[in-house]
């Protein structure tokens, strides 16, 4: 393998410096307690993230600064590569001042993939292709034929397909409304979304095998649901906060920040309370949510869960049949 080639033999002038930066990133992620599975550790160690973010935007007081791989200034190219392997999110597409696509924090991605419990032979559907990096990690672990990724934006999907090919991966990249899943390539053992949702789209469950898992970002948290059959699934939230660009598609309801009702700033800025406030937005008055949170001992995310049963879907605290349950807003599109 030449000095300008990566572990898969892909020609890349940044291969040497990128490999060093990637190894440092893997050590940082592993120090957080994830990547215990050697297969996932190998994926993060070998998939070249910088090929999936040839440019990205850094917030500044004046708006955004664009860093890119082809910058003639070597100092700025070094900043670009260093940022590509920082453990942070990257803004990759901005339209009319609005963020429409981003690269997630690698340590959060590792936590999500760990919770997905994907194993050899599992077929995985990813909703929200973004840069294609997460699809590459899945393809490295499971093989190209077992991975399907869907994005509603053709430009984003086409770009991700190019990134994947440049890195040596060829999963199925589909342009379509993620709320409808991908019935043409079902059934799936796992469904993972990398975009914020108001609830779990009903179309996903019939496309999952019984016993499969759905990992969905809801209310700035991550719900992991076990699928019982095509109309039922249930599970709890992970302890990690998670903020994603909302799912876009035909009729899909966008997530919006909850009203705080004039609550004290120190309360609203609590991650645990803000999760409850977002989860119960439109159902509980903010002051009611605060009273409940204080009365129940300031519960963290792991005490909350989600149940999908037929046309009904609700979030709950401690017990799906307990006194604290709130209906979730159904996505407007089923594809």
PyMOL commands that set and color helices and strands:
alter all, ss='L'
color gray80, all
select helices_A, chain A and resi 15-30+38-46+49-52+74-84+106-116+133-142+144-146+154-167+178-180+183-185+203-206+265-268+271-279+286-295+301-303
alter helices_A, ss='H'
color red, helices_A
select strands_A, chain A and resi 55-60+63-68+90-95+98-103+124-127+147-151+172-175+188-197+208-218+221-229+232-237+304-309+312-317+325-327
alter strands_A, ss='S'
color yellow, strands_A
deselect
rebuild
show_as cartoon
